[in-house]
Amino acid sequence: MDLIVFDLDGTLLNKSSKISAYTRETLRRLTDRGIAYTVATGRALHGAIDILDGHGFLLPQIYKNGVMIWNPELGDYSTSHVLTLDEIGHVADAFIEKDVTPFFFTLEPGNRHAVYHPPLRQKAEYKLVKSFQRERNLPVLPVADLPADADITNISAIGPDTAINAVADMIQNEEQLVAYMGIAIEDRKLNWIDIHHHSGSKGGAVESLKQELGFSRVICFGDSDNDLSMFETADEAYAPENAKDSIKAAATAVIGHHDADGIARFLRERFEL
């Protein structure tokens, strides 16, 4: 049996970060045919649960680039790879040295998620806070309020490309850490970076689900660097037209644009839906 795995932003979702009517109908047809599917996203559960609700996502779901696997049937996480105190310290020191404000993402008792940060200084940081609150439904609080019993799932930041690249260089020899980066605001030369535990990758999480659920093949869809590990473990990997060049090069094939229902149109043809 095949397991289909979707990245969300830039892949299954349109430019409004929604599941379109055409894609919604395609998911329904997959369900009717008994074809299994799930998600592997960089988002946290709280940033995706409302988007996925009602669209047949009943299997375990991969969040935070593989750091956590959520089991809807249990209403709990079956897997989590959080950062150790030493790793948190190394990453925080790197951000401080390069004068970049870190954002600490937590998993707290009761499966509560939140984001904590030192005092904000740049306009882009305030915009980032608003996006966390609006798009991902996450509380954003001062780092002084960080609970002692909270686990840190990942640390993110936005800043000048030179500073972000320097942070990435500083932690590249940390075997237990992995960093994903990208352009945040091109005209201001700002980049984003997200750092988490190396054991938490989309590829590792997909392989874990494949074995746990007894699927023989994986077909995945993604558009960015955090999808590469998933592409490497999948039997078929497809990149939408809008994907990064490195992702297109690693894909089985390049298909339609994410904002033109490219993934849904491919699936209808691939499975004769």
Secondary structure, DSSP 8 states (H G I E B T S, - for coil): -EEEEE-IIIIIS-TTSS--HHHHHHHHHHHHTT-EEEEB-SS-GGGTHHHHTTTT--S-EEEGGGTEEEETTTTEEEEE----HHHHHHHHHHHHHTT---EEEEEETTTEEEEEES---SHHHHHHHHHHHHHS---EEEGGG--TT-EEEEEEEEEEHHHHHHHHHHHTT-TTEEEEEEEEEGGGTEEEEEEEETT--HHHHHHHHHHHHT-SEEEEE--SGGGHHHHHH-SEEEEETTS-HHHHHHSSEEE--GGGTHHHHHHHHHTT-
